[in-house]
Amino acid sequence: MIPQSFRDILSNGENAGLLQTIALLLFIIFFLGILYFVFSRPKKYYDDAANAPLDDDNIDDEHDEDDGTAGKL
């Protein structure tokens, strides 16, 4: 019999419980790694990223390129 999906493979195997436990542990380790990564960054890192859309530095550059004088001699 050819298995049709991962569900068939995991549910019919004799090590199904072991594979599910390993998958759960890998997910927990990954999740805790992401939490550590996020909370280990300084607050300034997130403040700079959060305020980037509000900075007025790039607005002047966009308006200077198209000031309506192009093509006039």
RASUL-V943294 format. One record per backbone hydrogen bond with DSSP energy under -0.5 kcal/mol. CO is the residue of the C=O (numbers start at 0). NH is the residue of the N-H. If there is no record, write none. Layout:
CO;NH  CO;NH
This chain:
0;2  4;8  5;9  6;10  7;11  8;12  12;15  14;18  15;19  16;20  17;21  18;22  19;23  20;24  21;25  22;26  23;27  24;28  25;29  26;30  27;31  28;32  29;33  30;34  31;35  32;36  33;37  34;38  35;39  36;40  37;40  41;44  41;45  42;46  43;47  44;48  45;49  46;50  47;51  50;53  50;54  51;54  55;59  56;60  57;61  58;62  59;63  60;64  61;65  63;66  68;71
